[in-house]
Amino acid sequence: MDQAVDKQTMTAAATPLTESEKNAIIAGVLLSMLLAALDQTIVAPAMPTIGHALGHAQYLPWIVTGYLLTATAMAPLYGKISDVYGRRPTVYAAILIFLLGSVVSAMAPNMFVLVVGRAIQGAGGGGLFTLTQTVIGDLVPPRERARYAAWISGTWAVASIAGPLLGGTFAEHLHWSLIFWINIPLGLLAMAIINNPLKKLPIAAKRHRIDGLGALLLVAATALLLLALNWGGSEYPWLSGEILGLLAASVVFWAAFSLRLLRAAEPLISLEVLSNPIVRAGTLSMFLLQAANIGLAVYLPVYLQSIVGLSVSESGLAMLGLLLGTVAGATFSGRTIPRFVHYKRIAMVGVLFSIICLGLLALVAGHPSLLVVEVLTVCIGLGSGTTFPVATVSVQNAVDRAHLGVATGVLTFLRSLGSALGVAMLGAVALGYGLPLAGEGTLAVGQVISAEPFVMIFLVAAATLFLALITLALMPEKPLRGQAEHPPVMAE
């Protein structure tokens, strides 16, 4: 079979991708990524309607948790699979799994089936997050790749804005199942767009296999950790036997996975990738950045409602500043990276700027004006957004093509894990000061809340960003490969 693949590669070596084909692939994978991102945000507004229709409303949080668990756990697996078997079949598999989960969710007769459908969706969606960045890495040399990171940030911003609007509209005026049915035509459109051009992407690695045991250990360790982070402080106290048991079990599985990496003939995540100091620092900085950003995004609306005095809908509109600032920061960083030899300084200056703005936000938290808060949140997003292109390009530039999928999968995995940790971390701060956890309902009329817990939330987010700044400072820099050093993309 390997000889047949080699022969196919040689016979099609004279058919490089045209610019229009590259653009078609990028448009297709970004559309598929939009679907996966949209399904993280579109469900929340429809949850009350779904609970009324299907019953067992106490299990509604599992609609979100089930998706998050499988999407996070599967992200690094797709990177390895695509390195071994090629991008096209792996992208197709991820889309089809996602669409299968969408059908199961749309036709769910009860809450249990819906949760299963969401878990299936996540199993495909986690691959779409990883593969979008990996495919762009195949098509564009690192020196030019950074500007596409802004497109990815823009995709997330669109999902963050459009998801709640679509979810609320479908649930209120049409039917909640349309939240999932809408994925079918969009997913098929993405497959149609990328079908022919993706045939010309290479299989970077041959004569390799997937470590099934390592994959199972990784999924189990991740699922247990995410359950502990999701349930801690909300379903159970942090020091309860249930949470401590989940954390202990997760540690055991992580230890077993680490041992498997050392002993497997071909580990799931290459030790060459894990031992790379750029990969370690780049992925850790993204982990810390997401912990601060997502945690802040969850509790900033509570601050806007309880201290600034905005309504629920007004606080949602006010959050656009943070989102648009992040996209603007990523766009600026992506366009600027090719002009700098020491390109990581762009992210370092951006993160430092965000830290200063968070400090100022904590300073004025007790006596804010909406204008000041909005300017500061835009600046926080602007500064932190500069890190996404720098971290992604640095990690991908640090490895060869054969390990591109694995490195990108690890980056996506830690980014998702950081999001969960950030919500749990700032949630612990909120609980310590008597604030309701995000998602526990709106504030009661006339309820007075002190600004003190929000001061601490902003300071903890700033401290987390400071750790990300240190990580970036310690990350080695490797000159970005340009077009001349980037081998042409040939057919499988």
Solvent accessible surface area in square Angstrom, and as a share of the most:
residue,aa,sasa,rsa
1,M,187,0.84
2,D,47,0.24
3,Q,146,0.65
4,A,64,0.50
5,V,25,0.14
6,D,42,0.22
7,K,138,0.59
8,Q,98,0.44
9,T,39,0.23
10,M,146,0.65
11,T,100,0.58
12,A,22,0.17
13,A,41,0.32
14,A,91,0.71
15,T,61,0.35
16,P,65,0.41
17,L,17,0.08
18,T,73,0.42
19,E,118,0.53
20,S,79,0.51
21,E,39,0.18
22,K,38,0.16
23,N,82,0.42
24,A,29,0.23
25,I,0,0.00
26,I,2,0.01
27,A,51,0.40
28,G,0,0.00
29,V,2,0.01
30,L,23,0.11
31,L,32,0.16
32,S,1,0.01
33,M,2,0.01
34,L,40,0.20
35,L,1,0.01
36,A,0,0.00
37,A,0,0.00
38,L,8,0.04
39,D,0,0.00
40,Q,66,0.29
41,T,36,0.21
42,I,1,0.00
43,V,1,0.01
44,A,58,0.45
45,P,50,0.31
46,A,0,0.00
47,M,33,0.15
48,P,96,0.60
49,T,51,0.30
50,I,0,0.00
51,G,7,0.07
52,H,169,0.75
53,A,58,0.45
54,L,28,0.14
55,G,28,0.27
56,H,112,0.50
57,A,54,0.42
58,Q,124,0.55
59,Y,109,0.42
60,L,22,0.11
61,P,66,0.42
62,W,71,0.25
63,I,0,0.00
64,V,63,0.36
65,T,10,0.06
66,G,4,0.04
67,Y,3,0.01
68,L,36,0.18
69,L,20,0.10
70,T,37,0.21
71,A,4,0.03
72,T,0,0.00
73,A,2,0.01
74,M,45,0.20
75,A,1,0.00
76,P,3,0.02
77,L,14,0.07
78,Y,7,0.03
79,G,0,0.00
80,K,16,0.07
81,I,51,0.26
82,S,1,0.00
83,D,3,0.02
84,V,11,0.07
85,Y,109,0.41
86,G,0,0.00
87,R,2,0.01
88,R,62,0.23
89,P,64,0.40
90,T,5,0.03
91,V,1,0.01
92,Y,42,0.16
93,A,43,0.33
94,A,0,0.00
95,I,1,0.00
96,L,93,0.46
97,I,59,0.30
98,F,0,0.00
99,L,13,0.06
100,L,100,0.50
101,G,0,0.00
102,S,0,0.00
103,V,49,0.28
104,V,38,0.22
105,S,0,0.00
106,A,9,0.07
107,M,130,0.58
108,A,7,0.05
109,P,98,0.62
110,N,59,0.30
111,M,4,0.02
112,F,153,0.64
113,V,42,0.24
114,L,0,0.00
115,V,28,0.16
116,V,61,0.35
117,G,0,0.00
118,R,3,0.01
119,A,28,0.21
120,I,45,0.23
121,Q,0,0.00
122,G,0,0.00
123,A,20,0.16
124,G,0,0.00
125,G,0,0.00
126,G,0,0.00
127,G,0,0.00
128,L,2,0.01
129,F,7,0.03
130,T,0,0.00
131,L,2,0.01
132,T,2,0.01
133,Q,9,0.04
134,T,0,0.00
135,V,0,0.00
136,I,4,0.02
137,G,1,0.01
138,D,1,0.01
139,L,3,0.01
140,V,9,0.05
141,P,3,0.02
142,P,0,0.00
143,R,94,0.34
144,E,63,0.28
145,R,8,0.03
146,A,0,0.00
147,R,99,0.36
148,Y,16,0.06
149,A,8,0.06
150,A,8,0.06
151,W,116,0.41
152,I,12,0.06
153,S,9,0.06
154,G,18,0.17
155,T,15,0.09
156,W,61,0.21
157,A,8,0.06
158,V,76,0.44
159,A,1,0.01
160,S,34,0.22
161,I,59,0.30
162,A,28,0.22
163,G,0,0.00
164,P,54,0.34
165,L,119,0.59
166,L,56,0.28
167,G,0,0.00
168,G,22,0.22
169,T,63,0.37
170,F,26,0.11
171,A,14,0.11
172,E,133,0.60
173,H,128,0.57
174,L,115,0.57
175,H,96,0.43
176,W,14,0.05
177,S,11,0.07
178,L,61,0.30
179,I,0,0.00
180,F,0,0.00
181,W,94,0.33
182,I,45,0.23
183,N,0,0.00
184,I,38,0.19
185,P,82,0.52
186,L,50,0.25
187,G,0,0.00
188,L,97,0.48
189,L,91,0.45
190,A,0,0.00
191,M,25,0.11
192,A,72,0.56
193,I,55,0.28
194,I,0,0.00
195,N,45,0.23
196,N,97,0.50
197,P,13,0.08
198,L,0,0.00
199,K,93,0.40
200,K,45,0.19
201,L,0,0.00
202,P,23,0.14
203,I,27,0.14
204,A,29,0.22
205,A,11,0.09
206,K,57,0.24
207,R,165,0.60
208,H,81,0.36
209,R,164,0.60
210,I,50,0.25
211,D,11,0.06
212,G,43,0.41
213,L,92,0.46
214,G,0,0.00
215,A,15,0.11
216,L,126,0.62
217,L,25,0.13
218,L,2,0.01
219,V,47,0.27
220,A,29,0.22
221,A,0,0.00
222,T,0,0.00
223,A,27,0.21
224,L,34,0.17
225,L,38,0.19
226,L,0,0.00
227,L,25,0.12
228,A,0,0.00
229,L,20,0.10
230,N,51,0.26
231,W,56,0.20
232,G,8,0.08
233,G,16,0.15
234,S,57,0.37
235,E,101,0.45
236,Y,78,0.30
237,P,92,0.58
238,W,71,0.25
239,L,152,0.75
240,S,19,0.12
241,G,59,0.57
242,E,87,0.39
243,I,0,0.00
244,L,85,0.42
245,G,38,0.37
246,L,28,0.14
247,L,56,0.28
248,A,58,0.45
249,A,34,0.26
250,S,2,0.01
251,V,100,0.57
252,V,99,0.57
253,F,72,0.30
254,W,66,0.23
255,A,60,0.47
256,A,37,0.28
257,F,10,0.04
258,S,58,0.38
259,L,87,0.43
260,R,75,0.27
261,L,15,0.07
262,L,127,0.63
263,R,187,0.68
264,A,14,0.11
265,A,101,0.78
266,E,41,0.19
267,P,18,0.11
268,L,1,0.00
269,I,13,0.06
270,S,16,0.11
271,L,76,0.38
272,E,109,0.49
273,V,0,0.00
274,L,55,0.27
275,S,70,0.45
276,N,32,0.16
277,P,66,0.41
278,I,15,0.08
279,V,2,0.01
280,R,129,0.47
281,A,13,0.10
282,G,0,0.00
283,T,5,0.03
284,L,81,0.40
285,S,0,0.00
286,M,1,0.00
287,F,33,0.14
288,L,23,0.11
289,L,0,0.00
290,Q,14,0.06
291,A,1,0.01
292,A,1,0.01
293,N,19,0.10
294,I,58,0.29
295,G,0,0.00
296,L,2,0.01
297,A,31,0.24
298,V,41,0.24
299,Y,2,0.01
300,L,2,0.01
301,P,28,0.18
302,V,23,0.13
303,Y,0,0.00
304,L,2,0.01
305,Q,41,0.18
306,S,26,0.17
307,I,38,0.19
308,V,33,0.19
309,G,58,0.56
310,L,30,0.15
311,S,53,0.34
312,V,87,0.50
313,S,82,0.53
314,E,85,0.38
315,S,2,0.01
316,G,41,0.40
317,L,122,0.61
318,A,13,0.10
319,M,22,0.10
320,L,50,0.25
321,G,8,0.07
322,L,13,0.07
323,L,46,0.23
324,L,100,0.50
325,G,2,0.02
326,T,25,0.15
327,V,33,0.19
328,A,46,0.36
329,G,0,0.00
330,A,0,0.00
331,T,46,0.27
332,F,122,0.51
333,S,0,0.00
334,G,0,0.00
335,R,152,0.55
336,T,15,0.09
337,I,0,0.00
338,P,47,0.29
339,R,197,0.72
340,F,98,0.41
341,V,125,0.72
342,H,82,0.37
343,Y,6,0.02
344,K,28,0.12
345,R,138,0.50
346,I,16,0.08
347,A,0,0.00
348,M,46,0.21
349,V,101,0.58
350,G,6,0.06
351,V,0,0.00
352,L,87,0.43
353,F,79,0.33
354,S,0,0.00
355,I,29,0.15
356,I,94,0.48
357,C,5,0.03
358,L,1,0.00
359,G,30,0.29
360,L,81,0.40
361,L,0,0.00
362,A,9,0.07
363,L,132,0.66
364,V,32,0.19
365,A,0,0.00
366,G,49,0.47
367,H,138,0.61
368,P,35,0.22
369,S,53,0.34
370,L,80,0.40
371,L,133,0.66
372,V,64,0.37
373,V,1,0.00
374,E,46,0.21
375,V,78,0.45
376,L,17,0.08
377,T,3,0.02
378,V,55,0.32
379,C,27,0.16
380,I,0,0.00
381,G,0,0.00
382,L,66,0.33
383,G,2,0.02
384,S,0,0.00
385,G,0,0.00
386,T,8,0.05
387,T,0,0.00
388,F,12,0.05
389,P,0,0.00
390,V,0,0.00
391,A,0,0.00
392,T,11,0.06
393,V,1,0.01
394,S,2,0.02
395,V,0,0.00
396,Q,1,0.00
397,N,0,0.00
398,A,10,0.08
399,V,12,0.07
400,D,75,0.39
401,R,54,0.20
402,A,34,0.27
403,H,40,0.18
404,L,8,0.04
405,G,0,0.00
406,V,3,0.02
407,A,0,0.00
408,T,0,0.00
409,G,0,0.00
410,V,11,0.06
411,L,3,0.02
412,T,6,0.04
413,F,15,0.06
414,L,41,0.21
415,R,34,0.12
416,S,23,0.15
417,L,15,0.08
418,G,0,0.00
419,S,20,0.13
420,A,10,0.08
421,L,59,0.29
422,G,0,0.00
423,V,53,0.30
424,A,11,0.09
425,M,54,0.24
426,L,0,0.00
427,G,3,0.03
428,A,43,0.33
429,V,27,0.15
430,A,0,0.00
431,L,68,0.34
432,G,65,0.62
433,Y,93,0.35
434,G,66,0.64
435,L,4,0.02
436,P,35,0.22
437,L,24,0.12
438,A,44,0.34
439,G,83,0.80
440,E,105,0.47
441,G,56,0.54
442,T,103,0.60
443,L,37,0.18
444,A,67,0.52
445,V,158,0.91
446,G,69,0.66
447,Q,85,0.38
448,V,139,0.80
449,I,24,0.12
450,S,68,0.44
451,A,19,0.15
452,E,98,0.44
453,P,4,0.03
454,F,1,0.00
455,V,40,0.23
456,M,67,0.30
457,I,0,0.00
458,F,1,0.00
459,L,77,0.38
460,V,34,0.20
461,A,0,0.00
462,A,11,0.08
463,A,57,0.45
464,T,9,0.05
465,L,1,0.01
466,F,105,0.44
467,L,96,0.48
468,A,0,0.00
469,L,24,0.12
470,I,72,0.37
471,T,13,0.08
472,L,0,0.00
473,A,48,0.37
474,L,137,0.68
475,M,1,0.01
476,P,58,0.36
477,E,53,0.24
478,K,77,0.33
479,P,111,0.70
480,L,8,0.04
481,R,54,0.20
482,G,12,0.11
483,Q,103,0.46
484,A,109,0.84
485,E,113,0.51
486,H,17,0.08
487,P,72,0.45
488,P,87,0.55
489,V,9,0.05
490,M,49,0.22
491,A,10,0.08
492,E,26,0.12
